[in-house]
Amino acid sequence: VFVNVEPRDGGGAVITVRDEGVGILPDQLSSIFAPPTFDPEKGRSAVRLGLPVAKQAAELIGGNLKIESAPGVGTTATLDVPDRKR
């Protein structure tokens, strides 16, 4: 796992976390920030709150959360956090 924090122009920071794991399939990546939905294979709602809540929290403070991934290559999460407002 690689973690990098860099100052952002105008204040704040860009935080990047990258791994070289199995990656995320493209059809799953397109809905990674969607709220939980019913999973017919499991017969219950899927528990998938982490990324939707994290993206919403980032946006509430004026930031942005982005996920890029490729199967067999790994995943990169980038959180752009603005300087806090005073």
Summary of the structure (lengths in Angstrom):
residues: 86
radius of gyration: 15.0
end to end distance: 33.8
largest distance: 48.2
contacts: 192
relative contact order: 0.28
helix: 17%
strand: 36%
